[in-house]
Amino acid sequence: MNRTNGLRIGRSALVVALAGGLVPVAVAPAAFAARKATLGPYGYGNLKLGMSATNAKATGRIVRKSVGDHAGCTGWDLKENPYPNYRVGMYISKKYGLTMIVSPSDLKTPQGIGIGATKAQLKAAYPDLRRGPGGYPTASVPGNKKALYLFYLSYKTNQVGGMSLILAKGDCRKY
């Protein structure tokens, strides 16, 4: 740390000359700026599992998609990644809140699993990988006992073709 005019200035500060004095302005370290959003352990960015439809709408990141509505659950899409036709990007339950987030294709889990990962990579990242709802592989989410990952494997390539973060307890099971 350097001291200039009584101010402590660290390595991650940018010094700007204003009115004849030095004013430190915080700059994000490169590692923080390069950090990408992940799917999990609690959600995706400011969309969190369990949040109400009102709170999820308040993020400004989702749009309603009524084709996904069923049994007390409503369908939604991410504005940045809308699905075509009859697919939805998430479900929100009246009882449990946001219960399922389908991953955009460029996201990975904090353990590095994303589209294209092999079944062997899944097993290495998630030793408790098991057959879940609809026969799809599921795994516990490290750091969140209330959630599961649901992976969609291609039968031809045995690679992840899609994935979702879901509440372990919910009523929007349509997969």
C-alpha positions as CSV (number, residue, x, y, z in Angstrom):
1,M,0.0,0.0,0.0
2,N,1.2,3.5,-0.8
3,R,0.1,6.6,1.1
4,T,-0.6,9.7,-1.0
5,N,-2.1,12.8,0.6
6,G,-3.2,10.8,3.6
7,L,-5.1,8.3,1.5
8,R,-4.3,4.6,1.4
9,I,-4.0,3.4,-2.2
10,G,-3.8,-0.3,-3.0
11,R,-2.8,-2.2,-6.1
12,S,-6.3,-2.5,-7.3
13,A,-7.1,1.2,-7.1
14,L,-6.9,3.6,-10.0
15,V,-5.8,7.1,-9.0
16,V,-7.6,9.9,-10.7
17,A,-6.5,13.6,-10.4
18,L,-9.4,15.7,-9.4
19,A,-9.3,19.3,-8.1
20,G,-5.6,19.1,-7.5
21,G,-5.8,16.0,-5.2
22,L,-5.6,12.3,-5.7
23,V,-8.8,10.3,-5.3
24,P,-8.7,6.5,-5.4
25,V,-11.3,4.8,-7.5
26,A,-11.9,1.1,-7.1
27,V,-11.2,-1.1,-10.1
28,A,-12.3,-4.8,-10.2
29,P,-9.4,-7.2,-10.3
30,A,-9.1,-9.0,-13.6
31,A,-10.1,-12.4,-12.1
32,F,-13.4,-10.9,-10.9
33,A,-14.2,-9.3,-14.2
34,A,-13.4,-12.5,-16.1
35,R,-15.6,-14.6,-13.8
36,K,-18.6,-16.0,-15.7
37,A,-22.0,-16.7,-14.3
38,T,-22.7,-20.2,-13.3
39,L,-25.8,-22.4,-12.9
40,G,-25.9,-23.1,-9.1
41,P,-25.7,-23.6,-6.3
42,Y,-28.6,-21.3,-5.6
43,G,-29.7,-20.2,-9.0
44,Y,-28.4,-18.2,-12.0
45,G,-27.3,-14.7,-11.3
46,N,-30.0,-12.8,-9.4
47,L,-32.6,-15.5,-10.2
48,K,-32.7,-17.8,-7.1
49,L,-34.5,-21.1,-6.5
50,G,-37.5,-20.6,-4.3
51,M,-38.1,-16.9,-5.1
52,S,-41.7,-15.9,-5.9
53,A,-42.9,-15.0,-9.3
54,T,-43.2,-11.3,-8.1
55,N,-39.5,-11.3,-7.1
56,A,-38.4,-13.1,-10.2
57,K,-40.3,-10.6,-12.4
58,A,-38.7,-7.8,-10.5
59,T,-35.3,-8.9,-11.7
60,G,-36.3,-7.7,-15.2
61,R,-34.7,-10.9,-16.7
62,I,-37.7,-13.1,-17.4
63,V,-40.8,-13.1,-19.6
64,R,-44.0,-15.1,-19.2
65,K,-44.5,-18.1,-21.5
66,S,-48.0,-19.6,-20.9
67,V,-47.3,-22.7,-22.9
68,G,-45.5,-24.1,-19.9
69,D,-48.4,-23.6,-17.4
70,H,-49.6,-26.7,-15.6
71,A,-50.8,-27.8,-12.2
72,G,-50.2,-24.6,-10.2
73,C,-47.0,-23.8,-12.1
74,T,-46.2,-21.1,-14.6
75,G,-43.7,-21.2,-17.5
76,W,-41.2,-18.5,-18.1
77,D,-38.2,-17.7,-20.3
78,L,-35.0,-15.8,-19.8
79,K,-35.1,-12.6,-21.9
80,E,-31.5,-13.2,-22.9
81,N,-32.2,-16.9,-23.9
82,P,-35.8,-17.5,-25.0
83,Y,-36.8,-21.0,-26.1
84,P,-38.7,-21.6,-29.3
85,N,-42.3,-22.9,-29.5
86,Y,-43.3,-25.2,-26.6
87,R,-40.2,-25.2,-24.5
88,V,-39.7,-23.0,-21.4
89,G,-36.6,-21.8,-19.6
90,M,-38.0,-22.1,-16.1
91,Y,-41.0,-23.0,-13.9
92,I,-42.4,-21.0,-11.0
93,S,-44.7,-22.7,-8.5
94,K,-47.3,-20.8,-6.5
95,K,-46.4,-23.0,-3.5
96,Y,-42.5,-23.3,-3.8
97,G,-41.5,-20.3,-6.0
98,L,-38.9,-20.7,-8.7
99,T,-38.4,-24.5,-8.9
100,M,-36.5,-25.1,-12.2
101,I,-34.0,-23.2,-14.3
102,V,-33.0,-24.6,-17.6
103,S,-29.4,-23.7,-18.4
104,P,-28.6,-21.5,-21.3
105,S,-26.1,-23.3,-23.5
106,D,-23.0,-21.3,-22.5
107,L,-23.4,-21.9,-18.7
108,K,-21.5,-24.3,-16.6
109,T,-21.9,-25.5,-13.0
110,P,-19.4,-24.3,-10.5
111,Q,-17.8,-27.8,-10.9
112,G,-17.1,-27.0,-14.6
113,I,-19.9,-29.2,-16.1
114,G,-21.7,-27.8,-19.2
115,I,-23.0,-28.7,-22.6
116,G,-20.8,-31.3,-24.2
117,A,-19.4,-32.8,-20.9
118,T,-19.1,-36.6,-21.0
119,K,-20.8,-39.0,-18.7
120,A,-17.4,-39.8,-17.2
121,Q,-16.9,-36.1,-16.5
122,L,-20.3,-36.0,-14.8
123,K,-19.4,-39.0,-12.6
124,A,-16.1,-37.4,-11.7
125,A,-17.7,-34.0,-10.8
126,Y,-20.7,-35.6,-9.0
127,P,-19.9,-38.9,-7.4
128,D,-23.5,-39.3,-6.3
129,L,-24.8,-39.2,-9.9
130,R,-27.9,-41.3,-10.1
131,R,-30.9,-42.0,-12.3
132,G,-33.6,-39.4,-11.5
133,P,-37.0,-38.3,-12.7
134,G,-37.8,-39.5,-16.2
135,G,-34.6,-41.6,-16.2
136,Y,-32.3,-38.6,-16.5
137,P,-29.1,-38.4,-14.5
138,T,-29.4,-36.2,-11.4
139,A,-26.8,-35.1,-8.8
140,S,-26.9,-33.3,-5.5
141,V,-25.8,-29.6,-5.8
142,P,-22.6,-29.0,-3.7
143,G,-23.4,-26.2,-1.2
144,N,-27.2,-26.5,-1.5
145,K,-29.0,-29.5,0.0
146,K,-32.4,-28.2,-1.3
147,A,-31.4,-28.5,-5.0
148,L,-30.5,-31.0,-7.7
149,Y,-28.9,-30.9,-11.1
150,L,-30.8,-32.6,-13.8
151,F,-28.7,-33.6,-16.9
152,Y,-30.0,-34.4,-20.3
153,L,-27.7,-36.9,-22.0
154,S,-27.6,-37.5,-25.7
155,Y,-28.0,-41.3,-26.3
156,K,-25.8,-41.1,-29.4
157,T,-22.8,-39.3,-27.9
158,N,-23.3,-39.9,-24.2
159,Q,-22.6,-36.2,-23.6
160,V,-24.6,-33.5,-21.8
161,G,-27.0,-31.9,-24.2
162,G,-28.8,-29.8,-21.6
163,M,-29.1,-29.3,-17.9
164,S,-31.3,-27.8,-15.3
165,L,-31.1,-26.7,-11.7
166,I,-34.2,-27.8,-9.7
167,L,-35.6,-27.6,-6.2
168,A,-35.4,-31.2,-4.8
169,K,-38.9,-30.6,-3.4
170,G,-41.4,-29.0,-5.8
171,D,-44.6,-29.5,-7.7
172,C,-43.6,-28.5,-11.3
173,R,-42.2,-31.9,-12.3
174,K,-43.0,-32.0,-16.0
175,Y,-39.8,-33.6,-17.3
